[in-house]
Amino acid sequence: MAQQVISFHYDLKDDKGQMIESSRGTEPMAFMEGVGQIIPGLEKALLELAVGQSKDVFVACEDAYGPYDQTLIANVPAGQFPTPNVKEGDVFQVEREGAIRLVTVVEVKDGTVTIDANHPMAGRSLNFTVEIVTRRDATPEELSHGHAHSGDGHHHH
């Protein structure tokens, strides 16, 4: 069977039932199976559904963004940042071992900035309500690019 491109709507809630985000009222999210565009636990559940089907999907943190990793917290001298007024909540891109990571500033104190390179959802189990909108075979262009394109599969870079 050909690789599928699946578009879906979702509501994402935390363990207390609080809404984190939703695709409702916007374009559905599209992904190509097997290329890591979405978290593994969600992809597995979506592959089992047909167009028009809805399902509540629980994704444990291990199948989402992984456990919270204390070793990804670091203290950095404030002078190493590209901007002089670093504040709590700022997000920066850093390159580490050839990969781009986002780091969040969690504290600024006495010329030292504490950063956290964990994904904001690390260590959290996630609760989705999903609905499959479309499902189709990936186009040759999508297969060569390694990701889904919007709508009918045509996309210009």
Secondary structure, 3 states (H helix, E strand, C coil): CCCEEEEEEEEEECCCCCEEEECCCCCCEEEECCCCCCCHHHHHHHHCCCCCCEEEEEECHHHCCCCCCHHHEEEEEHHHCCCCCCCCCCEEEEEECCEEEEEEEEEEECCEEEEECCCCCCCCCEEEEEEEEEEEECCHHHHHHCCCCCCCCCCCC
